[in-house]
Amino acid sequence: MDKKELVIVTGMSGAGKTVAIQAFEDLGYFTVQNLPPAMLPKFWQMISDEENIQRAAVMIDLRSQSFFADLDHEVRELRKNSHDKYDLKIVYIDASDGELVARYKETRRSHPLSGEGGTLYGIQLEREKLAKIRDLASEIIHTDDYAPRQLRNYIQEHFGSETDQAGTFSIQVMSFGFKYGIAVDADLVFDVRFLPNPYYQEDLRQLTGLDKAVADYVWRTDDAKEFYERISEQIKWLLPKYKAEGKSTLTVAFGCTGGQHRSVAFAHRLHEDLAKNWVVNERHRDIERRKESSNRS
């Protein structure tokens, strides 16, 4: 059985610790923010007793000022006992004094240690308090040139498995009927009403785009085939761009008149195509609408 993992996220105020702990949460870590250092052993004992929790991340910063002097001692004690029980990592988030000053000016917030000495004084005092724990860090991440999404990407790439990284970006492929309203939650919407409508074929009317007979009818035209190829090529090109930008979910919607035939066939085919390389969910918003109407009449 693999050892459990504990990550302690700490570092300079304003350097990006909150973004980092959120990235660990996105990776499936059990996370806690602003835990007093003296509570670390009890916290880990609680995690150790939970079979469903294999990875945890804790953020500790100067908002726990009255307890912060304990952090160096608690980390050393945890490290003594971690070899056989769990993997302990300390991720220290840092930035230059100039960058931190600029960030505090931009947000118009005060550094927690600034007092009457000002922001730069507070930053320098914090560095002194954090010097020992910085020396114990497993990894130091400098965020001067990182936007929040870039820091998230760094955490995901360096601390997530291939499965984790795939799971941080998912695609929703859906169909809908324009007669029931456009899919307002969609990022990309494609209208397939220009294609021949299977509804007007008596033997296909009560079927859906998930049935082979309807799918064969939809894909029999060159226009349908070419439109799908153009759209799928564009989407496949876009997906890595959206993921790199930090988007967690992309919704692609196909619409036809009633949402039972053409749009369903397109959404289902795209789902099958993308599922080879991405995490994809398939949804057909209006596929049961006609049945519901028939039951009411």
N, C-alpha and C positions, 0 to 999 in steps of 0.2 A: 504493500500500500504506500502511495506517495506521501511524503511529509506535507503537512499543512504549511501555508505561507502567511507571514505577517509582514506588512509593509508599513513603516512609519514615515509619514510625509511631514516634513518640517522645513524651516528655512526662513528667509527674510519676509517681513510683512510687505505685501504689495508685489511680491515676485511671481505669484501665480499658484500658491498652494491650493486655493479653492478650486481652480480649474483642474489641477492635477488630481485632487481627490475625486472630483466628478468624473474624470476620465477612468479612474480605477473602478468607480461604481458602474460605469457603462460596460466595463469588461466583466462584470459579474462579481466583483469583490464585495464582501460585506463591509460597509464603511461607517465610520464614526468621526465626527468633527469635534475639535476642541476638547478632547478627553484629557483630564489632568494626568500628568505623567505617572503619578503614584498609583493610578488606577490601571496601568498597563498590565501588570501580572494578573489581576483579577479579571480584566477583560479577556486576556488570552485564555485563562482557565475556562471561562464561560464558552469561548469559541471552541476550545478543544473538546468540550463535551457535546458539541452539536455535530452530528454526523453529516448533516447537509451543508455545512459550511467548510470549505477547504481553503479559501483565501479571504484574508481580511486586510483592510487598509485603514490606518488611523491618522488623522491630521492633528498635529499639536503645534500651537503657535503662542504668541505672547498674550493672547486673550486669557490664557491660563497663567498669568504672571506670577501669582502667589505660589504656584506649584512648579514653575518652570525650572527652578534650580534643581529639582529632582530628576529632570530628564536624563542628564548624563549618567547619573547613578543607575537609574532604572534600565536604561539601554544596556549598560555594561552587564548588569545582572541577567537580563534577558539573553544576552549573547552567550553568557557562560552556560546557560541551560538549553540553548537552542539547537545544538548540533544533532542530537538524536531525536528531538521532538518536532521541530519545525524549522523552516527557513526564515531567517529574519533579515530584512533589507531596510536600510534607511535611505530615503530619497530626499535630498536637500535641494530646495528650490532657491535659486539665487539670482541676483541682478546687480549691476553696477550702481554705485551711489547716485550718479547722474541720472540714470534711467529711473530709479526709484523716486527721486525727487520730482522728476517730470511726471510720473504717474500720479503722485499725490497731488500735484498742482492741477492735473487734468481732472481728477475726480473730486477735488476740493475737500478731501478728507485729511484728518490729522493723523500723523504717525502715533501709535499707542505710547511711545516713550518720548515724544517731542517735548512736552511740558513747556517751559519758558525758553528752552534752548533752540526751538525750531525743528523743522523736519530733518535737516542734515544731522543735527546733533542726535536726534532720536535714532536715526539709521546707524550711526557710528556706535552708539551705546548698545543697540541690538546686536551688532556684529560681535562686540565683546562678549555679550551674554551667550551667543550661539557658537563661539569659537570651538569649544570642546566637542559639542555634538557634530559640528561640521567635520571635524577630524575623524569622527567615527562613521561618516556617511559611506554607504555602499556606492552611491552615485550622486554627483552634483550636476544639476541641470541649470545652465545659465540661460535666462529668458530674455536678454536684451533685444534679440532679433526675432523673438517669437510672438506672434499674435496668439490669442487664446486657442484658436483652432489648431495652430501648429504645435502648441504644447500638448493638446489632446492627442494629436496624431503621434507625437513622439512617445507618449506614455503607452498608447495602444500598440505601437510597433515594437517597443522594447520590453513590454511586460505582458503582452497578450500572445496567446497561441494563435495558430492559423485559424482555428475555429472561432476564437474570440474576435479576431480582426474582421472575419467575414460577418460575424454577428453584429458588429457595431454599425453596419449599414445594411438596410433591408429595402426591398422593393415591393410595393403593393401594385398589382396589376388588376384592374377592375373593368367591368362593363356597366353601361347604364343606358337608359332610354331618355332621349331628349324630351319626350312628351311628359315625362315625370320630373323634369328639371335637370339642369346640368350638374355634374359632379363637382360640388363646390370645394371638396377637399383634395382635388387632383392638382398635381403640379404640371403635368403635361396632358392635354386633351386632344384626341384625334377623332374626327368625324368620318364615319364610314357609310353615311347615308347615300352617297353617290353610287354605291354598288347595288345590283339587283336584289330585291327584297324577297327572301324565302317565304315571307308571310303570305304572299299572293299565290303560292303553290299549295293547293289544298292538302296534299299529303304531307307537307312540311309544317303547316301552320301550328300544330299543337306540339311540335318538337322544339328543341333549342339548339344553340350553336355547339352544345356538347355532344349532340347526336351526330353520328358519322354521316348520315344522309344530308343534314343541313350543312355540315362542314364541307362535304364534297361539293355541294351546290355553291357555297361561297367561294371556294378556291378554284372553281372551274374557269373563272375569267382571268385573263392576263392582267387586267387592271387591279384585281385583288392581290394577285401574286406580286406585281411590281410595287404596289403601295406598301404591302407588308415588308418587302425587302428594303425599301427606302427608309421606312420608319424604324425597323429593327436595327438597321445599320447606324442610324442616327442615335438611337437610344444606347446602343452598345458603346458608341464613342463618348456619349455624355456621362455614363455611369461613373467611370473613374474620376471625372472632373467634379461631379457632385460630391463624391466620397472625399476627395482631397480637400474640398472646400469646407468639410466638416458637417455636411448634412447627414442626418441619421436615417431618414426615411424618404424615399421618392415614390410618389404615387403616379402611375401612368394609367389613364382612362381612355377607353374606346366607347364612343357613343353611336347608337343607331336610333331608329324611331321608337321602338318599344323596349329595347334592351334585352331581347330574347334570342336573336339569331346572329346577325352579322357582327355586332360588337362582342358577343360572347365567343364566337369563333376566333376573332382576332385576339382577344384577351387570353384565351386558353392557349393559343399557339405561342404567344409571346411568353407566357409563364413557362411553358415546357422548354422553350428555347433558352431563356435566361437562367433557369434553375440548374443548368449544367455548371454554372460558374458563380452564381450569386444566391443569397438568401431571398427567396421570392414567395409572396403570398398571393393567392388568387381569390377574387371576390366578384360576384355577379349581383349587383345591387337590385336589379329589377327583373330577374329571371323568373320569379314566381308571381309577378303582378297579374298576368292574364289569368292564371289559375285562381288567384284571390278574387278577381272580378267575376269569374264564372261562378264561383261558389256563392257570391253575394246575389247573383241574379236568379 
